[in-house]
Amino acid sequence: MSQSPGQERRRKLNPDASLVLVGIRGCGKRSMGFVAATALKRRFITEDHYFKQITGLTRHEYLKRFGSQEFQQRDIEVLKAMLDEHRSRCVIECGLGSLTRPVQEHLRLYSVTNPVVYLVRDMDRIQSLLGLEDQAVKLLCEGDPLHRTCSNFEFYNIEDRSSMSAQLDDVTPDRRSVGYSFKLKEAKEDFTRFVRFITGANVDHSSYDSPFVLLETPPENRSFTHAIFVRSSEMTAGNVDLCELESGGDAIELCVDRWDAEMPKTVSKQVSLLRRSARAPIIFSIDASSSGIGSGALSPAQMRNLYFRIVEHGLRLAVEYLAMDLDQDKPLLIEAIRNRGMTKIIGQNIYESSSRVTWDDESVLSRYLEAEKLGCQLVRILRVATEREDNAAVAKFTNKIHSLPGEHPPAIAYNVGNLGRTSQVFNSTLTAVTHPAIKHPTDDGKDPLITSQDAVQALFQCYVLDPLQFYILGASVAYSLSPAMHNAAFRHCGMSHTYSIPESPSLTALDQLGRDPHFGGASVVQPWRVQVFQKLASKSRHAEAIGAINTIMPLRARADGTMFPLQEQASRRNQAGPVLGWYGENTDWVGIMTCMNRNLSPRNAISPLKTTGLVIGAGGMGRAAIYAMLRLGCRKIFIYNRTLSRAEDVARHFNSWAASQVGSTEVVHVLKSLHDEWPSGTCHPCLIASCVPADPDQDEPPANFEMPIQWLESPTGGVVLEFAYKPLETPLLRQMRRFRSEIGRPWVLVDGLDNVIEQAIAQFELLTGRKAPRRLMTQEALRNYSGENGQFDEETIQARLDGVL
């Protein structure tokens, strides 16, 4: 049952408002509640625990002692009190009480001020997990949709690929094992992003803060971005290969073109599947034409009500963007925009081929200004092209908008259909594109015909974008996997760039290469991370905090010789021009943070008071590891290095940084000897990063380090990241496998290839401004790696892909 049009569902709420989870048994409220509480750093309150706290009895004990009627009345009273007494800074799990009418009425009022999230899950999975008979399932199915009426958000809890076939206790925690699994790993990432989005926790609290980082800059603020267009009917028919959608677009547009009683749940699941596969913003749109939901025999009033029920459902799903037709009922448009929450509204108008309106007509600009006045964050105006000249006309219209004084919403304006492809290539913002992973049974004349690769290739062929040269620079780069990863990604994205190892890599060569107008950027590895740091004209705050870089990018000049500001530099990536200086960034910490986040179990969720980190090595990678731990919230980190003075230098550096950034004067502590006991009164580390290089650098030893056993007494295990990958099987990893099998604690081991791949993915996006093809880059790294046992076979490559992606 959906909400009726006009029923208020506020979503722009106080960021500290408590988040409530509702849903039937088995939908995942307890596990997702723990994930949400960890992500938002809030107290987690469960109905069962609170009931016992108030009554002194468990719910089962109370029911047995007082009977069902008294229990139900008391349960409702306690649940209401739980909600009312914890209106801020909490995550609250509502159990069976949410199926009663009084509690549902209370939740409807509660959702005016607080996010109430309805969790949905496959009923077959719930039946399997709970061991239910068919009759019990039928009763659950009847009560479940009632939760939609008393909530303002909805999340479909889809299964982790690994947990579908294995439980955590039945598999090895070794990431290199084919049987590796991590229960809730993917669901944890999905729900963390969801709750941070709906609460606004990620607004103005970014971990990146750079115009060059894709996660920092929304697609409408970047150049030549694309949205992969997917119809809900195509997904229902199984015509979409979801795994392949992880690249080829900066966003995914899900167009709802069918609707019936089962579609709310179906669309909720489709949005969750797309989020997991693509890891990109979702644009939610509705096809109200004769080929879409408007094909039925509905009156105009019925059609209007249906349209806004679907709009309401899209807003419930907290999609990043929702497109609404400007021809729809104005009061309901205004209401939807007012209750959009964090979702950005795209005001849309499509001019059919039968329309006599041209791009030159004043009515088109008026429609754009009308959408702005309504409060739309973006405006999309499309026209079915009838002649090639329409492509020049839309360019004039776009220029007219750009010439308007003041700030205005980004405009998405192009022609659709076969004759409109030129304008699609040159439209800069969120052009709808198709994808090889989508099989189209029919063509309605409006759906996109070109892919993102087609569009980017055309921009290079038209000299809008320029082929650039990228390099890797360092002392030991002959076996680097970066050229294979980056060149494969360039080809996949339609870019004409090249990535290579210079014939004579040196700092002198860097000075020469880095002033070439076609220099696109470089990866910098040991021993030059710190030396190049001193040559930069500008650097990110992350590179500044770490004191080392691994990526440089050109800072280009205007015709008058002055330097473009950073925001414009970011939009001019993939274009050649005079180089005045370099911008420095560090993606090592991003790779480390990703590996840690992915592999930390819920039991080892980072707490500033309890979590301890340990870093071995005081070089550039060790600095990046400390910074990654600090960004994750760890506030007690120990460092060991063979040369004590270097460890002390690093500790001083970060303690000075932390004093001004996180309000703590001592976050990094030095361990002086491998023979020392672990410092008393301090938790043993559950985050361990071994940053000892495979190739000795000055006074650094080779990667033959083994961990003192007395430092490995974390009762819940943790994560060990080994950054050496030549050889892949290091003494530390061999030691940890032996130790883990002897002790039985759940240590997850991550070898050096994972971080190499993750930092390269971040680096590719930084250098090009394009979304990285993660799966392809991972495959290229694994296929080109040759270790102590030769190259990986296809079975091993597939196992590692399944474990990481």
Secondary structure, DSSP 4 states (H G I P E B T S, - for coil): -PPPTT--------TTBPEEEE--TTSSHHHHHHHHHHHHT-EEEEHHHHHHHHHSS-HHHHHHHH-HHHHHHHHHHHHHHHHHH--BSEEEE--GGGGSHHHHHHHHHHTTTS-EEEEE--HHHHHHHHT--HHHHHHHHHHTTHHHHT-SEEEE-PPPTTTTT--GGGS--BTTSTT---TTHHHHHHHHHHHHHHHTTTTT--S---TT-TTTS-GGGSSS-EEEEEEHHHHHTT-B-GGGGGSS-SEEEEEE----TTHHHHHHHHHHHHHHHH-S-EEEEE--STTTGGGS---HHHHHHHHHHHHHHHHHTT-SEEEEETTS-HHHHHHHHHT-TTPEEEEEEEE-TT----TTSHHHHHHHHHHHHHT-SEEEEEEE-SSTTHHHHHHHHHHHHHTSSS----EEEEEESGGGHHHHHH--S-EEEB-TTB--S---SSS---BHHHHHHHHHHTTSS---EEEEESSS-TT-SHHHHHHHHHHHHT---EEE--SS-SHHHHHHHTTSTTEEEEEE-TTSHHHHHTT-SEE-HHHHHHT--SEEEEEEB-TTSPBPPHHHHHHTTT----EEEEEEE--HHHHHHHHHHHH--GGG---TTT--EEEE--SHHHHHHHHHHHHHT---EEEE-SSHHHHHHHHHHHHHHHHHHTS-S--EEEE--TTSPPPTTSPPPSEEEE---SS--TTPPPS-----GGG---TT-EEEEE---SSSS-HHHHHHHHHHHHH---EEEE-HHHHHHHHHHHHHHHHHSS---HHHHHHHHHHH-EETTEEPPHHHHHHHHHHH-
